[in-house]
Amino acid sequence: MRLHAVTLLVDDYDQAITHYVDDLGFSLVEDTRLSQDKRWVRVAPDPAGTTSFILAVATTDQQRASIGNQTGGRVGFFLHTDDFAGDHARLMSRGVQMTEEPRREPYGTVVVFEDRYGNLWDLIGPS
């Protein structure tokens, strides 16, 4: 078994695609219309789409309340990079909100950033 996808609740498909693709540099793997109001949208940090995120528009009050807080305020998503300095600079130049300065940890260089919705992510350059 392997992890295929994780759902991220969003408020609008097109705005979410723009953010994850243009700001964070993900690839749009799939965008299939399922009905007039529902789409199957997958984005992935790696172009092969090995592990992807399903961008799902929240449709209930409970779902809308969870947008940006899907992991209870904890860092919930972890991106590894072979070019920490380059990827960090690229994210900053695209207006991605960093919550701290990069720091060295035993496992590598790390910085926490927020996506458009407030979800927390680690960008990690492994040791």
VENLINKA-V596288 format. One record per helix or strand. SS is the DSSP state (H for helix, E for strand). FROM is the first residue (numbers start at 0). TO is the last residue. Records with the same first field share a line. If there is no record, write none. Layout:
# VENLINKA-V596288
SS: FROM-TO / FROM-TO
This chain:
# VENLINKA-V596288
E: 4-9 / 26-32 / 38-43 / 51-56 / 74-79 / 96-97 / 102-104 / 107-113 / 119-125
H: 12-22 / 60-65 / 83-92
